[in-house]
Amino acid sequence: MFAAYLQSFERHQPLGQRVLLVLEALPTEVQQDFVNDASFTVSLDNYVPGEGSSVFMAAPHDAGISSRSVVLRPRLSDCDESFAHYVIAHEFAHAYLRNGSWGDILDPEEAADALAAAWGFPRPFMNITR
C-alpha cells in the first residue's frame, strides 16, 4: 500500500524502515487520506551545500486544493530512532492537517506535535547540556 512513498528511501536505510513504521501506525482514515490523494508525495531531501535543493510536487488535482508533499532529510537515518519517528509523524501530521489547526489547537506547529503524539509519536525529551 505504501510502496510509492518508500521508493526515495530504498538506498537510505534505516530511514525507509522508519517511514514505513510510522505510516503503518497511522489510523486507517489517515492512511486512506494519503493513499487516495494523487497529489500526496513523500520524498528525500536532496540538499547540496552551496547549491540548494529541488522538491518536485504533484500538481493539485482539484480546484482550491493544494498538493501535499513531505520531504525528509537523510540524517533521520542517523539520529535517535524515537526522534526520527517523531519528526516523520510530525511531518505527516502537517500533511494530514494541510498545515492547519487541530481541534482547539490553532498553531500549526503545536497542532502537528499534538496529532503526532496522539498517533503514538510524542516529541522525545531532549537532554541538552551547554
Buried (B, 14 or more C-beta within 10 A) or exposed (E): EBEEBBEBBEEBEBBBBBBBBBBEBBEEEBBEBBBEBEBBBBBBBBEEEEEEEEEEEBEEEEEEEEBBBBBBBBEBBEBEEEBBBBBBBBBBBBBBBEBEEBEEBEEBEEBBBBBBBBBEBBBBEEEEEE
